[in-house]
Amino acid sequence: MAKCAICEKGAHFGNNVSHSHRRSSKMWKSNVKSVKVKVDGGAKKMYVCTSCLRSGKVERA
């Protein structure tokens, strides 16, 4: 799973808990997109989460 290049956000792990309280592992994947980003005057492709895209931490190329 890809990680955000800006904030290092990745997958989170936890448990699914059923009604009878049996536990199985669960994974929450972060919303990470492959985006062309302006870096040092040029365009570079990197993985960025949507919260960083919406907040304006990166500028699309």
Backbone hydrogen bonds, N-H to C=O, Kabsch-Sander energy under -0.5 kcal/mol:
donor,donor_aa,acceptor,acceptor_aa,energy
4,C,9,K,-2.2
5,A,47,Y,-3.0
8,E,4,C,-1.2
12,H,28,W,-2.6
14,G,26,K,-2.3
16,N,24,S,-4.0
17,V,15,N,-0.5
18,S,16,N,-0.5
18,S,22,R,-2.3
21,H,18,S,-1.7
24,S,16,N,-1.9
26,K,14,G,-2.3
28,W,12,H,-3.0
29,K,27,M,-0.6
32,V,30,S,-1.4
33,K,48,V,-2.8
35,V,33,K,-0.7
35,V,46,M,-2.9
37,V,35,V,-0.5
37,V,44,K,-3.5
38,K,59,E,-2.6
39,V,37,V,-0.6
39,V,42,G,-3.4
42,G,39,V,-1.9
44,K,37,V,-2.7
46,M,35,V,-2.6
46,M,44,K,-0.5
48,V,33,K,-2.8
48,V,46,M,-0.5
50,T,31,N,-2.1
52,C,49,C,-0.6
53,L,49,C,-1.6
54,R,50,T,-2.5
55,S,51,S,-1.6
56,G,52,C,-0.7
56,G,53,L,-0.5
57,K,52,C,-1.7
58,V,52,C,-0.7
61,A,36,K,-2.1
